[in-house]
Amino acid sequence: MSAARERTKPPSLGDLTGACALAVGLISAWLYATGWTYAYHYFDRFGIPLLMVDIPKENYFVYGGVVLRQFALWSVIVTLVVVLLLVTWRWIGQWLGRLALPLAAVAVVALFWLGHAAGVAAAHRQYQAQRENDYNAYPRVQLWPKEDATPADGQPTPEALAGGCYRLLLHNKERLFLARPFKGAAAADLPVLIVPWDRIAQLRVLPEYTSCK
């Protein structure tokens, strides 16, 4: 009788707290890993190394949310399955016995693998959407280099940079990332121009999100 009561004893407050802490930790790690994968593959499509972008670490959680939003239905289904498993894990563990822990590890690995695959797919989908819509998330800019900044071979002239046809992909504390798409040539891969801030005298961001001819 006492053994049966021990098996059916409800979880304690400590058990619930530990389970909640584990769930929050796994969700945070999943969002971070998925967001990192998304950012890596998205900027890689532009030919920009992620280490050069210098994204704040907390942004990866936001990118993980972007991936969830792009696959909203699958996210709901997976979340419901995970919640169901967490709620019934006490009984599943008793039924599986020693297999419970290895199967839980496999399930966690599978969940992170799904996050990786979703991050890659979301990044490629977002990049393709930008190509088809004339990169309408990125404004045109005018750039005036410093007088002592001599353009290297193959680099655009100061007149071209000041013409307002380059698009600002992103920037960080050290550099800007620019691209020059052409109207009607959305399928073309874009070479990215990386300009250090210390070579720029003035920058103007224009309220224009279409490409020059």
PyMOL CGO cylinders between C-alpha atoms (Angstrom):
from pymol import cmd
from pymol.cgo import CYLINDER

trace = [
    CYLINDER, 0.00, 0.00, 0.00, 2.77, 2.45, 0.94, 0.3, 1, 1, 1, 1, 1, 1,
    CYLINDER, 2.77, 2.45, 0.94, 4.65, 1.69, -2.29, 0.3, 1, 1, 1, 1, 1, 1,
    CYLINDER, 4.65, 1.69, -2.29, 1.54, 2.44, -4.34, 0.3, 1, 1, 1, 1, 1, 1,
    CYLINDER, 1.54, 2.44, -4.34, 1.03, 5.72, -2.51, 0.3, 1, 1, 1, 1, 1, 1,
    CYLINDER, 1.03, 5.72, -2.51, 4.68, 6.62, -3.15, 0.3, 1, 1, 1, 1, 1, 1,
    CYLINDER, 4.68, 6.62, -3.15, 4.26, 6.01, -6.87, 0.3, 1, 1, 1, 1, 1, 1,
    CYLINDER, 4.26, 6.01, -6.87, 1.08, 8.10, -7.13, 0.3, 1, 1, 1, 1, 1, 1,
    CYLINDER, 1.08, 8.10, -7.13, 2.25, 10.97, -4.89, 0.3, 1, 1, 1, 1, 1, 1,
    CYLINDER, 2.25, 10.97, -4.89, 1.72, 14.30, -6.68, 0.3, 1, 1, 1, 1, 1, 1,
    CYLINDER, 1.72, 14.30, -6.68, 4.83, 16.35, -7.57, 0.3, 1, 1, 1, 1, 1, 1,
    CYLINDER, 4.83, 16.35, -7.57, 6.12, 18.70, -4.90, 0.3, 1, 1, 1, 1, 1, 1,
    CYLINDER, 6.12, 18.70, -4.90, 6.68, 22.43, -5.26, 0.3, 1, 1, 1, 1, 1, 1,
    CYLINDER, 6.68, 22.43, -5.26, 10.39, 21.77, -5.68, 0.3, 1, 1, 1, 1, 1, 1,
    CYLINDER, 10.39, 21.77, -5.68, 9.69, 19.35, -8.51, 0.3, 1, 1, 1, 1, 1, 1,
    CYLINDER, 9.69, 19.35, -8.51, 7.48, 21.89, -10.29, 0.3, 1, 1, 1, 1, 1, 1,
    CYLINDER, 7.48, 21.89, -10.29, 10.03, 24.66, -9.80, 0.3, 1, 1, 1, 1, 1, 1,
    CYLINDER, 10.03, 24.66, -9.80, 12.82, 22.49, -11.18, 0.3, 1, 1, 1, 1, 1, 1,
    CYLINDER, 12.82, 22.49, -11.18, 10.70, 21.47, -14.17, 0.3, 1, 1, 1, 1, 1, 1,
    CYLINDER, 10.70, 21.47, -14.17, 9.80, 25.10, -14.92, 0.3, 1, 1, 1, 1, 1, 1,
    CYLINDER, 9.80, 25.10, -14.92, 13.45, 26.16, -14.66, 0.3, 1, 1, 1, 1, 1, 1,
    CYLINDER, 13.45, 26.16, -14.66, 14.46, 23.36, -17.01, 0.3, 1, 1, 1, 1, 1, 1,
    CYLINDER, 14.46, 23.36, -17.01, 11.72, 24.32, -19.49, 0.3, 1, 1, 1, 1, 1, 1,
    CYLINDER, 11.72, 24.32, -19.49, 12.71, 28.00, -19.44, 0.3, 1, 1, 1, 1, 1, 1,
    CYLINDER, 12.71, 28.00, -19.44, 16.37, 27.08, -19.93, 0.3, 1, 1, 1, 1, 1, 1,
    CYLINDER, 16.37, 27.08, -19.93, 15.61, 24.80, -22.88, 0.3, 1, 1, 1, 1, 1, 1,
    CYLINDER, 15.61, 24.80, -22.88, 13.32, 27.36, -24.52, 0.3, 1, 1, 1, 1, 1, 1,
    CYLINDER, 13.32, 27.36, -24.52, 15.92, 30.12, -24.13, 0.3, 1, 1, 1, 1, 1, 1,
    CYLINDER, 15.92, 30.12, -24.13, 18.69, 27.91, -25.53, 0.3, 1, 1, 1, 1, 1, 1,
    CYLINDER, 18.69, 27.91, -25.53, 16.45, 26.86, -28.43, 0.3, 1, 1, 1, 1, 1, 1,
    CYLINDER, 16.45, 26.86, -28.43, 15.53, 30.45, -29.31, 0.3, 1, 1, 1, 1, 1, 1,
    CYLINDER, 15.53, 30.45, -29.31, 19.17, 31.54, -29.16, 0.3, 1, 1, 1, 1, 1, 1,
    CYLINDER, 19.17, 31.54, -29.16, 20.46, 28.64, -31.28, 0.3, 1, 1, 1, 1, 1, 1,
    CYLINDER, 20.46, 28.64, -31.28, 17.66, 29.01, -33.82, 0.3, 1, 1, 1, 1, 1, 1,
    CYLINDER, 17.66, 29.01, -33.82, 18.11, 32.79, -34.01, 0.3, 1, 1, 1, 1, 1, 1,
    CYLINDER, 18.11, 32.79, -34.01, 21.87, 32.39, -34.48, 0.3, 1, 1, 1, 1, 1, 1,
    CYLINDER, 21.87, 32.39, -34.48, 21.27, 29.93, -37.32, 0.3, 1, 1, 1, 1, 1, 1,
    CYLINDER, 21.27, 29.93, -37.32, 18.81, 32.32, -38.95, 0.3, 1, 1, 1, 1, 1, 1,
    CYLINDER, 18.81, 32.32, -38.95, 21.19, 35.29, -38.74, 0.3, 1, 1, 1, 1, 1, 1,
    CYLINDER, 21.19, 35.29, -38.74, 24.17, 33.27, -39.96, 0.3, 1, 1, 1, 1, 1, 1,
    CYLINDER, 24.17, 33.27, -39.96, 22.43, 31.97, -43.07, 0.3, 1, 1, 1, 1, 1, 1,
    CYLINDER, 22.43, 31.97, -43.07, 20.60, 35.23, -43.86, 0.3, 1, 1, 1, 1, 1, 1,
    CYLINDER, 20.60, 35.23, -43.86, 23.73, 37.38, -43.88, 0.3, 1, 1, 1, 1, 1, 1,
    CYLINDER, 23.73, 37.38, -43.88, 25.66, 34.58, -45.58, 0.3, 1, 1, 1, 1, 1, 1,
    CYLINDER, 25.66, 34.58, -45.58, 23.30, 34.95, -48.55, 0.3, 1, 1, 1, 1, 1, 1,
    CYLINDER, 23.30, 34.95, -48.55, 24.67, 38.50, -48.89, 0.3, 1, 1, 1, 1, 1, 1,
    CYLINDER, 24.67, 38.50, -48.89, 28.22, 37.22, -48.49, 0.3, 1, 1, 1, 1, 1, 1,
    CYLINDER, 28.22, 37.22, -48.49, 28.62, 38.89, -45.08, 0.3, 1, 1, 1, 1, 1, 1,
    CYLINDER, 28.62, 38.89, -45.08, 30.36, 36.85, -42.35, 0.3, 1, 1, 1, 1, 1, 1,
    CYLINDER, 30.36, 36.85, -42.35, 28.34, 36.84, -39.14, 0.3, 1, 1, 1, 1, 1, 1,
    CYLINDER, 28.34, 36.84, -39.14, 31.41, 37.64, -37.03, 0.3, 1, 1, 1, 1, 1, 1,
    CYLINDER, 31.41, 37.64, -37.03, 31.83, 40.87, -38.99, 0.3, 1, 1, 1, 1, 1, 1,
    CYLINDER, 31.83, 40.87, -38.99, 28.23, 41.91, -38.33, 0.3, 1, 1, 1, 1, 1, 1,
    CYLINDER, 28.23, 41.91, -38.33, 28.73, 42.09, -34.55, 0.3, 1, 1, 1, 1, 1, 1,
    CYLINDER, 28.73, 42.09, -34.55, 25.09, 41.53, -33.62, 0.3, 1, 1, 1, 1, 1, 1,
    CYLINDER, 25.09, 41.53, -33.62, 24.16, 42.07, -29.94, 0.3, 1, 1, 1, 1, 1, 1,
    CYLINDER, 24.16, 42.07, -29.94, 23.66, 38.66, -28.36, 0.3, 1, 1, 1, 1, 1, 1,
    CYLINDER, 23.66, 38.66, -28.36, 20.11, 39.43, -27.21, 0.3, 1, 1, 1, 1, 1, 1,
    CYLINDER, 20.11, 39.43, -27.21, 19.07, 39.94, -30.85, 0.3, 1, 1, 1, 1, 1, 1,
    CYLINDER, 19.07, 39.94, -30.85, 19.41, 36.21, -31.47, 0.3, 1, 1, 1, 1, 1, 1,
    CYLINDER, 19.41, 36.21, -31.47, 16.40, 35.62, -29.23, 0.3, 1, 1, 1, 1, 1, 1,
    CYLINDER, 16.40, 35.62, -29.23, 14.43, 38.06, -31.43, 0.3, 1, 1, 1, 1, 1, 1,
    CYLINDER, 14.43, 38.06, -31.43, 15.54, 36.23, -34.57, 0.3, 1, 1, 1, 1, 1, 1,
    CYLINDER, 15.54, 36.23, -34.57, 14.41, 32.98, -32.96, 0.3, 1, 1, 1, 1, 1, 1,
    CYLINDER, 14.41, 32.98, -32.96, 10.99, 34.56, -32.57, 0.3, 1, 1, 1, 1, 1, 1,
    CYLINDER, 10.99, 34.56, -32.57, 11.09, 35.56, -36.25, 0.3, 1, 1, 1, 1, 1, 1,
    CYLINDER, 11.09, 35.56, -36.25, 11.60, 31.91, -37.17, 0.3, 1, 1, 1, 1, 1, 1,
    CYLINDER, 11.60, 31.91, -37.17, 8.66, 30.88, -34.98, 0.3, 1, 1, 1, 1, 1, 1,
    CYLINDER, 8.66, 30.88, -34.98, 6.47, 33.48, -36.67, 0.3, 1, 1, 1, 1, 1, 1,
    CYLINDER, 6.47, 33.48, -36.67, 7.37, 32.24, -40.13, 0.3, 1, 1, 1, 1, 1, 1,
    CYLINDER, 7.37, 32.24, -40.13, 6.36, 28.69, -39.19, 0.3, 1, 1, 1, 1, 1, 1,
    CYLINDER, 6.36, 28.69, -39.19, 3.50, 29.58, -36.86, 0.3, 1, 1, 1, 1, 1, 1,
    CYLINDER, 3.50, 29.58, -36.86, 1.40, 26.44, -37.40, 0.3, 1, 1, 1, 1, 1, 1,
    CYLINDER, 1.40, 26.44, -37.40, 4.30, 24.03, -36.90, 0.3, 1, 1, 1, 1, 1, 1,
    CYLINDER, 4.30, 24.03, -36.90, 5.42, 26.05, -33.88, 0.3, 1, 1, 1, 1, 1, 1,
    CYLINDER, 5.42, 26.05, -33.88, 1.99, 25.63, -32.26, 0.3, 1, 1, 1, 1, 1, 1,
    CYLINDER, 1.99, 25.63, -32.26, 1.94, 21.89, -32.98, 0.3, 1, 1, 1, 1, 1, 1,
    CYLINDER, 1.94, 21.89, -32.98, 5.44, 21.30, -31.61, 0.3, 1, 1, 1, 1, 1, 1,
    CYLINDER, 5.44, 21.30, -31.61, 4.70, 23.45, -28.54, 0.3, 1, 1, 1, 1, 1, 1,
    CYLINDER, 4.70, 23.45, -28.54, 1.55, 21.47, -27.77, 0.3, 1, 1, 1, 1, 1, 1,
    CYLINDER, 1.55, 21.47, -27.77, 3.43, 18.18, -28.11, 0.3, 1, 1, 1, 1, 1, 1,
    CYLINDER, 3.43, 18.18, -28.11, 6.22, 19.40, -25.82, 0.3, 1, 1, 1, 1, 1, 1,
    CYLINDER, 6.22, 19.40, -25.82, 3.74, 20.65, -23.22, 0.3, 1, 1, 1, 1, 1, 1,
    CYLINDER, 3.74, 20.65, -23.22, 1.87, 17.35, -23.35, 0.3, 1, 1, 1, 1, 1, 1,
    CYLINDER, 1.87, 17.35, -23.35, 5.10, 15.43, -22.82, 0.3, 1, 1, 1, 1, 1, 1,
    CYLINDER, 5.10, 15.43, -22.82, 6.11, 17.65, -19.89, 0.3, 1, 1, 1, 1, 1, 1,
    CYLINDER, 6.11, 17.65, -19.89, 2.71, 17.24, -18.22, 0.3, 1, 1, 1, 1, 1, 1,
    CYLINDER, 2.71, 17.24, -18.22, 2.67, 13.46, -18.61, 0.3, 1, 1, 1, 1, 1, 1,
    CYLINDER, 2.67, 13.46, -18.61, 6.41, 12.90, -18.16, 0.3, 1, 1, 1, 1, 1, 1,
    CYLINDER, 6.41, 12.90, -18.16, 5.99, 11.52, -14.65, 0.3, 1, 1, 1, 1, 1, 1,
    CYLINDER, 5.99, 11.52, -14.65, 3.80, 8.69, -15.96, 0.3, 1, 1, 1, 1, 1, 1,
    CYLINDER, 3.80, 8.69, -15.96, 5.83, 8.25, -19.16, 0.3, 1, 1, 1, 1, 1, 1,
    CYLINDER, 5.83, 8.25, -19.16, 8.99, 7.90, -17.07, 0.3, 1, 1, 1, 1, 1, 1,
    CYLINDER, 8.99, 7.90, -17.07, 7.42, 5.19, -14.93, 0.3, 1, 1, 1, 1, 1, 1,
    CYLINDER, 7.42, 5.19, -14.93, 6.25, 3.33, -18.03, 0.3, 1, 1, 1, 1, 1, 1,
    CYLINDER, 6.25, 3.33, -18.03, 9.57, 3.55, -19.93, 0.3, 1, 1, 1, 1, 1, 1,
    CYLINDER, 9.57, 3.55, -19.93, 11.80, 2.95, -16.94, 0.3, 1, 1, 1, 1, 1, 1,
    CYLINDER, 11.80, 2.95, -16.94, 15.51, 3.18, -17.80, 0.3, 1, 1, 1, 1, 1, 1,
    CYLINDER, 15.51, 3.18, -17.80, 14.74, 4.19, -21.38, 0.3, 1, 1, 1, 1, 1, 1,
    CYLINDER, 14.74, 4.19, -21.38, 13.17, 7.47, -20.26, 0.3, 1, 1, 1, 1, 1, 1,
    CYLINDER, 13.17, 7.47, -20.26, 16.41, 9.46, -19.92, 0.3, 1, 1, 1, 1, 1, 1,
    CYLINDER, 16.41, 9.46, -19.92, 18.00, 8.39, -23.27, 0.3, 1, 1, 1, 1, 1, 1,
    CYLINDER, 18.00, 8.39, -23.27, 14.73, 9.04, -25.10, 0.3, 1, 1, 1, 1, 1, 1,
    CYLINDER, 14.73, 9.04, -25.10, 14.44, 12.46, -23.47, 0.3, 1, 1, 1, 1, 1, 1,
    CYLINDER, 14.44, 12.46, -23.47, 17.96, 13.31, -24.67, 0.3, 1, 1, 1, 1, 1, 1,
    CYLINDER, 17.96, 13.31, -24.67, 17.06, 12.18, -28.19, 0.3, 1, 1, 1, 1, 1, 1,
    CYLINDER, 17.06, 12.18, -28.19, 13.90, 14.33, -28.09, 0.3, 1, 1, 1, 1, 1, 1,
    CYLINDER, 13.90, 14.33, -28.09, 15.91, 17.41, -27.05, 0.3, 1, 1, 1, 1, 1, 1,
    CYLINDER, 15.91, 17.41, -27.05, 18.44, 16.84, -29.84, 0.3, 1, 1, 1, 1, 1, 1,
    CYLINDER, 18.44, 16.84, -29.84, 15.58, 16.41, -32.34, 0.3, 1, 1, 1, 1, 1, 1,
    CYLINDER, 15.58, 16.41, -32.34, 14.00, 19.65, -31.12, 0.3, 1, 1, 1, 1, 1, 1,
    CYLINDER, 14.00, 19.65, -31.12, 17.24, 21.57, -31.67, 0.3, 1, 1, 1, 1, 1, 1,
    CYLINDER, 17.24, 21.57, -31.67, 17.70, 19.94, -35.08, 0.3, 1, 1, 1, 1, 1, 1,
    CYLINDER, 17.70, 19.94, -35.08, 14.22, 21.12, -36.07, 0.3, 1, 1, 1, 1, 1, 1,
    CYLINDER, 14.22, 21.12, -36.07, 15.17, 24.61, -34.88, 0.3, 1, 1, 1, 1, 1, 1,
    CYLINDER, 15.17, 24.61, -34.88, 18.30, 24.55, -37.04, 0.3, 1, 1, 1, 1, 1, 1,
    CYLINDER, 18.30, 24.55, -37.04, 16.36, 23.42, -40.11, 0.3, 1, 1, 1, 1, 1, 1,
    CYLINDER, 16.36, 23.42, -40.11, 13.66, 26.04, -39.50, 0.3, 1, 1, 1, 1, 1, 1,
    CYLINDER, 13.66, 26.04, -39.50, 16.29, 28.77, -39.06, 0.3, 1, 1, 1, 1, 1, 1,
    CYLINDER, 16.29, 28.77, -39.06, 17.96, 27.90, -42.38, 0.3, 1, 1, 1, 1, 1, 1,
    CYLINDER, 17.96, 27.90, -42.38, 14.64, 27.72, -44.23, 0.3, 1, 1, 1, 1, 1, 1,
    CYLINDER, 14.64, 27.72, -44.23, 13.40, 31.00, -42.74, 0.3, 1, 1, 1, 1, 1, 1,
    CYLINDER, 13.40, 31.00, -42.74, 16.63, 32.80, -43.64, 0.3, 1, 1, 1, 1, 1, 1,
    CYLINDER, 16.63, 32.80, -43.64, 16.51, 31.63, -47.25, 0.3, 1, 1, 1, 1, 1, 1,
    CYLINDER, 16.51, 31.63, -47.25, 12.82, 32.49, -47.49, 0.3, 1, 1, 1, 1, 1, 1,
    CYLINDER, 12.82, 32.49, -47.49, 13.40, 36.00, -46.14, 0.3, 1, 1, 1, 1, 1, 1,
    CYLINDER, 13.40, 36.00, -46.14, 16.33, 36.60, -48.47, 0.3, 1, 1, 1, 1, 1, 1,
    CYLINDER, 16.33, 36.60, -48.47, 14.29, 35.41, -51.47, 0.3, 1, 1, 1, 1, 1, 1,
    CYLINDER, 14.29, 35.41, -51.47, 11.44, 37.73, -50.46, 0.3, 1, 1, 1, 1, 1, 1,
    CYLINDER, 11.44, 37.73, -50.46, 13.87, 40.67, -50.37, 0.3, 1, 1, 1, 1, 1, 1,
    CYLINDER, 13.87, 40.67, -50.37, 15.22, 39.83, -53.83, 0.3, 1, 1, 1, 1, 1, 1,
    CYLINDER, 15.22, 39.83, -53.83, 11.72, 39.62, -55.29, 0.3, 1, 1, 1, 1, 1, 1,
    CYLINDER, 11.72, 39.62, -55.29, 10.63, 42.91, -53.69, 0.3, 1, 1, 1, 1, 1, 1,
    CYLINDER, 10.63, 42.91, -53.69, 13.58, 45.08, -54.69, 0.3, 1, 1, 1, 1, 1, 1,
    CYLINDER, 13.58, 45.08, -54.69, 15.15, 44.85, -51.21, 0.3, 1, 1, 1, 1, 1, 1,
    CYLINDER, 15.15, 44.85, -51.21, 12.40, 47.06, -49.82, 0.3, 1, 1, 1, 1, 1, 1,
    CYLINDER, 12.40, 47.06, -49.82, 13.63, 46.68, -46.23, 0.3, 1, 1, 1, 1, 1, 1,
    CYLINDER, 13.63, 46.68, -46.23, 16.79, 48.69, -46.94, 0.3, 1, 1, 1, 1, 1, 1,
    CYLINDER, 16.79, 48.69, -46.94, 16.88, 52.46, -47.54, 0.3, 1, 1, 1, 1, 1, 1,
    CYLINDER, 16.88, 52.46, -47.54, 18.97, 54.29, -50.08, 0.3, 1, 1, 1, 1, 1, 1,
    CYLINDER, 18.97, 54.29, -50.08, 21.85, 56.34, -48.74, 0.3, 1, 1, 1, 1, 1, 1,
    CYLINDER, 21.85, 56.34, -48.74, 24.19, 59.09, -49.86, 0.3, 1, 1, 1, 1, 1, 1,
    CYLINDER, 24.19, 59.09, -49.86, 27.76, 58.80, -48.70, 0.3, 1, 1, 1, 1, 1, 1,
    CYLINDER, 27.76, 58.80, -48.70, 30.52, 61.39, -48.77, 0.3, 1, 1, 1, 1, 1, 1,
    CYLINDER, 30.52, 61.39, -48.77, 33.98, 59.97, -48.02, 0.3, 1, 1, 1, 1, 1, 1,
    CYLINDER, 33.98, 59.97, -48.02, 36.62, 62.03, -46.30, 0.3, 1, 1, 1, 1, 1, 1,
    CYLINDER, 36.62, 62.03, -46.30, 38.84, 64.05, -48.59, 0.3, 1, 1, 1, 1, 1, 1,
    CYLINDER, 38.84, 64.05, -48.59, 41.92, 61.99, -47.77, 0.3, 1, 1, 1, 1, 1, 1,
    CYLINDER, 41.92, 61.99, -47.77, 40.08, 58.68, -48.40, 0.3, 1, 1, 1, 1, 1, 1,
    CYLINDER, 40.08, 58.68, -48.40, 41.34, 57.45, -51.76, 0.3, 1, 1, 1, 1, 1, 1,
    CYLINDER, 41.34, 57.45, -51.76, 39.17, 54.71, -53.30, 0.3, 1, 1, 1, 1, 1, 1,
    CYLINDER, 39.17, 54.71, -53.30, 40.99, 51.44, -53.93, 0.3, 1, 1, 1, 1, 1, 1,
    CYLINDER, 40.99, 51.44, -53.93, 41.00, 49.71, -57.30, 0.3, 1, 1, 1, 1, 1, 1,
    CYLINDER, 41.00, 49.71, -57.30, 37.54, 48.45, -58.15, 0.3, 1, 1, 1, 1, 1, 1,
    CYLINDER, 37.54, 48.45, -58.15, 35.86, 50.58, -55.47, 0.3, 1, 1, 1, 1, 1, 1,
    CYLINDER, 35.86, 50.58, -55.47, 33.10, 53.04, -56.40, 0.3, 1, 1, 1, 1, 1, 1,
    CYLINDER, 33.10, 53.04, -56.40, 34.05, 56.68, -56.87, 0.3, 1, 1, 1, 1, 1, 1,
    CYLINDER, 34.05, 56.68, -56.87, 32.98, 59.36, -54.37, 0.3, 1, 1, 1, 1, 1, 1,
    CYLINDER, 32.98, 59.36, -54.37, 30.49, 60.61, -56.96, 0.3, 1, 1, 1, 1, 1, 1,
    CYLINDER, 30.49, 60.61, -56.96, 28.87, 57.16, -57.17, 0.3, 1, 1, 1, 1, 1, 1,
    CYLINDER, 28.87, 57.16, -57.17, 28.61, 56.89, -53.38, 0.3, 1, 1, 1, 1, 1, 1,
    CYLINDER, 28.61, 56.89, -53.38, 27.04, 60.35, -53.19, 0.3, 1, 1, 1, 1, 1, 1,
    CYLINDER, 27.04, 60.35, -53.19, 24.56, 59.53, -55.97, 0.3, 1, 1, 1, 1, 1, 1,
    CYLINDER, 24.56, 59.53, -55.97, 22.04, 57.97, -53.58, 0.3, 1, 1, 1, 1, 1, 1,
    CYLINDER, 22.04, 57.97, -53.58, 21.74, 54.59, -55.29, 0.3, 1, 1, 1, 1, 1, 1,
    CYLINDER, 21.74, 54.59, -55.29, 23.49, 52.46, -52.68, 0.3, 1, 1, 1, 1, 1, 1,
    CYLINDER, 23.49, 52.46, -52.68, 21.32, 50.67, -50.12, 0.3, 1, 1, 1, 1, 1, 1,
    CYLINDER, 21.32, 50.67, -50.12, 22.21, 50.41, -46.43, 0.3, 1, 1, 1, 1, 1, 1,
    CYLINDER, 22.21, 50.41, -46.43, 22.02, 46.73, -45.49, 0.3, 1, 1, 1, 1, 1, 1,
    CYLINDER, 22.02, 46.73, -45.49, 23.24, 47.23, -41.92, 0.3, 1, 1, 1, 1, 1, 1,
    CYLINDER, 23.24, 47.23, -41.92, 25.87, 48.95, -39.84, 0.3, 1, 1, 1, 1, 1, 1,
    CYLINDER, 25.87, 48.95, -39.84, 27.68, 48.49, -36.56, 0.3, 1, 1, 1, 1, 1, 1,
    CYLINDER, 27.68, 48.49, -36.56, 30.18, 50.52, -34.54, 0.3, 1, 1, 1, 1, 1, 1,
    CYLINDER, 30.18, 50.52, -34.54, 33.01, 50.01, -37.03, 0.3, 1, 1, 1, 1, 1, 1,
    CYLINDER, 33.01, 50.01, -37.03, 31.60, 49.70, -40.54, 0.3, 1, 1, 1, 1, 1, 1,
    CYLINDER, 31.60, 49.70, -40.54, 28.69, 50.02, -42.94, 0.3, 1, 1, 1, 1, 1, 1,
    CYLINDER, 28.69, 50.02, -42.94, 27.49, 47.34, -45.34, 0.3, 1, 1, 1, 1, 1, 1,
    CYLINDER, 27.49, 47.34, -45.34, 26.17, 48.69, -48.64, 0.3, 1, 1, 1, 1, 1, 1,
    CYLINDER, 26.17, 48.69, -48.64, 24.77, 47.10, -51.79, 0.3, 1, 1, 1, 1, 1, 1,
    CYLINDER, 24.77, 47.10, -51.79, 23.86, 48.51, -55.19, 0.3, 1, 1, 1, 1, 1, 1,
    CYLINDER, 23.86, 48.51, -55.19, 20.84, 46.67, -56.65, 0.3, 1, 1, 1, 1, 1, 1,
    CYLINDER, 20.84, 46.67, -56.65, 19.53, 47.67, -60.06, 0.3, 1, 1, 1, 1, 1, 1,
    CYLINDER, 19.53, 47.67, -60.06, 15.86, 48.14, -60.84, 0.3, 1, 1, 1, 1, 1, 1,
    CYLINDER, 15.86, 48.14, -60.84, 14.48, 45.16, -62.76, 0.3, 1, 1, 1, 1, 1, 1,
    CYLINDER, 14.48, 45.16, -62.76, 17.47, 42.92, -61.93, 0.3, 1, 1, 1, 1, 1, 1,
    CYLINDER, 17.47, 42.92, -61.93, 16.19, 41.33, -58.72, 0.3, 1, 1, 1, 1, 1, 1,
    CYLINDER, 16.19, 41.33, -58.72, 17.62, 37.90, -59.56, 0.3, 1, 1, 1, 1, 1, 1,
    CYLINDER, 17.62, 37.90, -59.56, 21.20, 39.15, -59.61, 0.3, 1, 1, 1, 1, 1, 1,
    CYLINDER, 21.20, 39.15, -59.61, 23.45, 38.42, -56.64, 0.3, 1, 1, 1, 1, 1, 1,
    CYLINDER, 23.45, 38.42, -56.64, 24.63, 41.61, -54.98, 0.3, 1, 1, 1, 1, 1, 1,
    CYLINDER, 24.63, 41.61, -54.98, 28.26, 42.40, -54.23, 0.3, 1, 1, 1, 1, 1, 1,
    CYLINDER, 28.26, 42.40, -54.23, 28.45, 44.03, -50.80, 0.3, 1, 1, 1, 1, 1, 1,
    CYLINDER, 28.45, 44.03, -50.80, 30.57, 47.11, -50.19, 0.3, 1, 1, 1, 1, 1, 1,
    CYLINDER, 30.57, 47.11, -50.19, 32.03, 47.33, -46.68, 0.3, 1, 1, 1, 1, 1, 1,
    CYLINDER, 32.03, 47.33, -46.68, 33.00, 50.88, -45.67, 0.3, 1, 1, 1, 1, 1, 1,
    CYLINDER, 33.00, 50.88, -45.67, 34.74, 51.72, -42.37, 0.3, 1, 1, 1, 1, 1, 1,
    CYLINDER, 34.74, 51.72, -42.37, 33.15, 54.57, -40.43, 0.3, 1, 1, 1, 1, 1, 1,
    CYLINDER, 33.15, 54.57, -40.43, 36.48, 56.37, -40.11, 0.3, 1, 1, 1, 1, 1, 1,
    CYLINDER, 36.48, 56.37, -40.11, 36.54, 56.91, -43.89, 0.3, 1, 1, 1, 1, 1, 1,
    CYLINDER, 36.54, 56.91, -43.89, 33.15, 58.64, -43.97, 0.3, 1, 1, 1, 1, 1, 1,
    CYLINDER, 33.15, 58.64, -43.97, 32.68, 62.39, -43.63, 0.3, 1, 1, 1, 1, 1, 1,
    CYLINDER, 32.68, 62.39, -43.63, 28.90, 62.44, -43.95, 0.3, 1, 1, 1, 1, 1, 1,
    CYLINDER, 28.90, 62.44, -43.95, 26.04, 59.99, -44.39, 0.3, 1, 1, 1, 1, 1, 1,
    CYLINDER, 26.04, 59.99, -44.39, 22.45, 60.72, -45.37, 0.3, 1, 1, 1, 1, 1, 1,
    CYLINDER, 22.45, 60.72, -45.37, 19.73, 58.07, -45.15, 0.3, 1, 1, 1, 1, 1, 1,
    CYLINDER, 19.73, 58.07, -45.15, 17.06, 58.73, -47.76, 0.3, 1, 1, 1, 1, 1, 1,
    CYLINDER, 17.06, 58.73, -47.76, 13.34, 57.86, -47.40, 0.3, 1, 1, 1, 1, 1, 1,
    CYLINDER, 13.34, 57.86, -47.40, 13.56, 55.80, -50.57, 0.3, 1, 1, 1, 1, 1, 1,
    CYLINDER, 13.56, 55.80, -50.57, 13.29, 52.00, -50.68, 0.3, 1, 1, 1, 1, 1, 1,
    CYLINDER, 13.29, 52.00, -50.68, 13.46, 51.42, -54.43, 0.3, 1, 1, 1, 1, 1, 1,
    CYLINDER, 13.46, 51.42, -54.43, 16.48, 50.84, -56.65, 0.3, 1, 1, 1, 1, 1, 1,
    CYLINDER, 16.48, 50.84, -56.65, 17.97, 53.13, -59.23, 0.3, 1, 1, 1, 1, 1, 1,
    CYLINDER, 17.97, 53.13, -59.23, 18.04, 52.05, -62.86, 0.3, 1, 1, 1, 1, 1, 1,
]
cmd.load_cgo(trace, "trace")
